[in-house]
Amino acid sequence: MIHNTTSRPVVRCMIPQDIEAVVHLHVQAFPKFFLTSMGKPFLRLLYMGFITQPNGLFLVAENAGTVIGFAVGTADPSGFFRRLLRRQGFRFACAATSGLLRYPLLATRKCLGALFYRGETPNGIPDAALLSSLAVSPSTQSKGIGQALVRAFADEARKCGCQSVYLTTDEANNEKANRFYAKCGFQLLDTFNRSGNRVMNRWTMRLT
């Protein structure tokens, strides 16, 4: 963890009062992504799920009272999303109404895919935590905040008994993100096709 000083941020657990700031950062960081198009009510419900559901991992970076970054995921990817769907599926469907109205055919298919998401756990790697989403305020990028969040997330995953952390990110037109994860100590495990011919890189990092 980063220890707070007058000029450095602190990484801490996310609390419900952080949700609006986290949603705002998500929209800034992922403006053209599908989940963003589902609208802020959908995002609020999603990020609150990481706080309220068992095995959620949820961290924010804060500086002078302002949330400037976040990292969320789970120590039990398949079980976490299954429970989230079972308990909150109807609320997610209601929250996604505005996005479904804007893109009815495409959004319906993708929304169902998002709700039935199981974390794409890599084969042969037991006890792996999923880093589901990581974002840093554009005004504080390239200042080590993202790396601090990754380190803190890895620490929390280790405390939960996880042996590794993994994530997925786009292969194409995403060089900056892929370089960042390599710099953080992730190894490229494989590349696979997601629905819609979206090619994804899957990165893993062993927790020793």
C-alpha positions as CSV (number, residue, x, y, z in Angstrom):
1,M,0.0,0.0,0.0
2,I,1.0,3.6,-0.5
3,H,1.3,5.6,2.7
4,N,-0.3,9.0,2.6
5,T,1.8,12.2,2.8
6,T,1.0,15.8,1.9
7,S,2.0,15.2,-1.8
8,R,1.4,11.5,-2.5
9,P,-1.8,9.6,-3.0
10,V,-3.1,6.7,-0.8
11,V,-4.5,3.4,-2.0
12,R,-7.3,2.2,0.1
13,C,-10.4,0.0,-0.1
14,M,-13.3,1.4,-2.1
15,I,-16.4,2.4,-0.1
16,P,-20.0,3.1,-1.4
17,Q,-19.3,6.8,-1.2
18,D,-16.7,6.4,-3.9
19,I,-19.0,4.9,-6.5
20,E,-19.9,8.2,-8.3
21,A,-16.2,9.1,-8.7
22,V,-15.4,5.6,-9.9
23,V,-18.2,5.7,-12.5
24,H,-17.0,9.1,-13.7
25,L,-13.4,7.7,-14.1
26,H,-14.8,4.7,-15.9
27,V,-16.6,6.9,-18.4
28,Q,-13.4,9.0,-18.9
29,A,-11.2,6.0,-19.4
30,F,-13.5,3.8,-21.5
31,P,-15.6,6.3,-23.5
32,K,-16.3,4.0,-26.5
33,F,-16.7,0.7,-24.6
34,F,-19.9,-1.3,-24.5
35,L,-20.3,-1.1,-20.7
36,T,-20.1,2.7,-20.8
37,S,-22.9,2.8,-23.4
38,M,-25.1,0.9,-20.9
39,G,-25.2,4.1,-18.9
40,K,-24.2,5.3,-15.4
41,P,-27.0,3.4,-13.5
42,F,-25.6,0.1,-14.9
43,L,-22.1,1.1,-14.0
44,R,-23.1,2.1,-10.5
45,L,-24.7,-1.3,-9.9
46,L,-21.7,-3.1,-11.4
47,Y,-19.1,-1.4,-9.2
48,M,-21.3,-1.6,-6.1
49,G,-21.3,-5.3,-6.7
50,F,-17.6,-5.5,-6.2
51,I,-18.0,-4.0,-2.8
52,T,-21.1,-5.9,-1.6
53,Q,-20.6,-9.4,-3.1
54,P,-18.3,-12.1,-1.5
55,N,-14.7,-12.3,-2.9
56,G,-14.8,-8.9,-4.5
57,L,-11.5,-6.9,-4.6
58,F,-12.0,-3.2,-4.7
59,L,-9.4,-0.4,-4.4
60,V,-9.2,3.3,-5.1
61,A,-6.3,5.7,-5.3
62,E,-7.1,9.0,-3.6
63,N,-5.3,12.3,-3.4
64,A,-6.4,15.2,-1.3
65,G,-9.9,13.7,-1.0
66,T,-10.3,13.1,-4.7
67,V,-10.5,9.6,-6.2
68,I,-7.9,9.5,-9.1
69,G,-7.9,5.8,-9.9
70,F,-9.4,2.5,-9.1
71,A,-8.9,-1.3,-9.5
72,V,-11.6,-3.9,-9.1
73,G,-11.9,-7.6,-9.5
74,T,-12.5,-10.8,-7.7
75,A,-10.7,-13.7,-6.0
76,D,-13.4,-16.1,-7.4
77,P,-14.2,-15.0,-11.0
78,S,-16.7,-17.7,-12.0
79,G,-18.5,-17.8,-8.6
80,F,-18.5,-14.1,-8.2
81,F,-20.3,-13.3,-11.5
82,R,-22.7,-16.2,-11.1
83,R,-23.8,-14.9,-7.7
84,L,-24.0,-11.3,-9.0
85,L,-26.3,-12.4,-11.8
86,R,-28.5,-14.5,-9.5
87,R,-28.9,-11.7,-6.9
88,Q,-28.9,-8.6,-9.2
89,G,-29.8,-9.8,-12.7
90,F,-33.2,-8.1,-12.8
91,R,-31.7,-4.8,-11.5
92,F,-29.0,-5.0,-14.1
93,A,-31.6,-5.5,-16.8
94,C,-33.5,-2.5,-15.6
95,A,-30.4,-0.3,-15.3
96,A,-29.4,-1.1,-18.9
97,T,-32.7,0.1,-20.3
98,S,-31.3,3.4,-21.8
99,G,-28.5,1.5,-23.6
100,L,-30.9,-1.1,-24.9
101,L,-33.1,1.5,-26.3
102,R,-30.3,3.2,-28.1
103,Y,-28.8,0.0,-29.6
104,P,-31.6,-2.6,-29.3
105,L,-30.2,-5.5,-31.3
106,L,-26.5,-5.1,-30.6
107,A,-27.0,-4.1,-27.0
108,T,-29.3,-7.0,-26.2
109,R,-26.8,-9.6,-27.4
110,K,-23.9,-7.9,-25.6
111,C,-25.9,-7.2,-22.5
112,L,-26.7,-10.8,-22.1
113,G,-23.1,-11.7,-22.7
114,A,-22.0,-9.2,-20.0
115,L,-24.6,-10.6,-17.5
116,F,-23.6,-14.2,-18.1
117,Y,-19.8,-13.4,-18.1
118,R,-17.8,-15.9,-16.1
119,G,-14.4,-14.2,-16.0
120,E,-12.7,-16.2,-18.7
121,T,-10.5,-18.0,-16.2
122,P,-7.3,-19.3,-17.8
123,N,-7.1,-23.1,-18.0
124,G,-4.5,-24.8,-15.8
125,I,-4.0,-21.8,-13.5
126,P,-5.8,-22.5,-10.2
127,D,-6.7,-19.9,-7.6
128,A,-6.4,-17.0,-10.0
129,A,-7.8,-13.6,-9.2
130,L,-9.3,-11.5,-12.0
131,L,-8.3,-7.9,-12.3
132,S,-11.6,-6.9,-14.0
133,S,-11.2,-3.1,-14.4
134,L,-8.4,-0.6,-13.8
135,A,-8.5,3.1,-14.6
136,V,-6.6,6.3,-13.7
137,S,-7.6,9.9,-14.1
138,P,-6.1,11.3,-17.4
139,S,-4.7,14.2,-15.4
140,T,-2.6,11.8,-13.2
141,Q,-1.5,9.2,-15.8
142,S,2.2,8.4,-16.1
143,K,2.8,9.2,-12.4
144,G,2.9,5.6,-11.1
145,I,-0.8,5.5,-9.8
146,G,-1.7,2.6,-12.1
147,Q,1.3,0.5,-11.0
148,A,0.5,1.3,-7.3
149,L,-3.0,0.0,-7.8
150,V,-1.8,-3.2,-9.5
151,R,0.6,-3.8,-6.6
152,A,-2.1,-3.2,-4.0
153,F,-4.5,-5.4,-6.0
154,A,-1.9,-8.2,-6.1
155,D,-1.4,-7.9,-2.3
156,E,-5.2,-8.2,-1.7
157,A,-5.4,-11.2,-4.0
158,R,-2.5,-12.9,-2.1
159,K,-4.3,-12.3,1.2
160,C,-7.3,-14.1,-0.2
161,G,-5.1,-17.2,-1.0
162,C,-4.8,-16.5,-4.7
163,Q,-1.7,-17.8,-6.5
164,S,-1.9,-15.5,-9.5
165,V,-3.7,-12.5,-11.0
166,Y,-5.0,-12.4,-14.6
167,L,-6.7,-10.0,-16.9
168,T,-7.9,-9.6,-20.4
169,T,-7.5,-6.6,-22.7
170,D,-7.8,-5.9,-26.4
171,E,-4.9,-6.9,-28.6
172,A,-5.5,-4.4,-31.5
173,N,-5.0,-0.6,-31.1
174,N,-4.2,-1.1,-27.5
175,E,-0.4,-0.9,-27.3
176,K,-0.3,1.5,-24.4
177,A,-2.3,-0.8,-22.1
178,N,-0.4,-3.9,-23.2
179,R,2.9,-2.3,-22.5
180,F,1.7,-1.1,-19.1
181,Y,0.7,-4.6,-18.0
182,A,4.0,-6.1,-19.2
183,K,5.8,-3.3,-17.2
184,C,3.8,-4.3,-14.1
185,G,5.1,-7.9,-14.3
186,F,2.4,-9.6,-16.2
187,Q,3.2,-12.3,-18.8
188,L,1.2,-12.8,-22.0
189,L,-0.5,-16.2,-21.6
190,D,-2.5,-16.4,-24.8
191,T,-4.7,-14.6,-27.3
192,F,-8.3,-15.5,-28.0
193,N,-11.4,-14.4,-29.9
194,R,-14.3,-12.9,-28.0
195,S,-17.8,-12.6,-29.6
196,G,-17.8,-10.2,-32.5
197,N,-14.3,-11.1,-33.6
198,R,-12.8,-9.1,-30.9
199,V,-9.2,-10.3,-30.3
200,M,-8.2,-10.3,-26.7
201,N,-4.8,-10.8,-24.9
202,R,-4.9,-12.7,-21.6
203,W,-2.1,-11.6,-19.2
204,T,-1.1,-13.4,-16.0
205,M,1.1,-12.6,-13.0
206,R,2.3,-15.2,-10.5
207,L,2.0,-14.1,-6.8
208,T,5.2,-15.4,-5.0
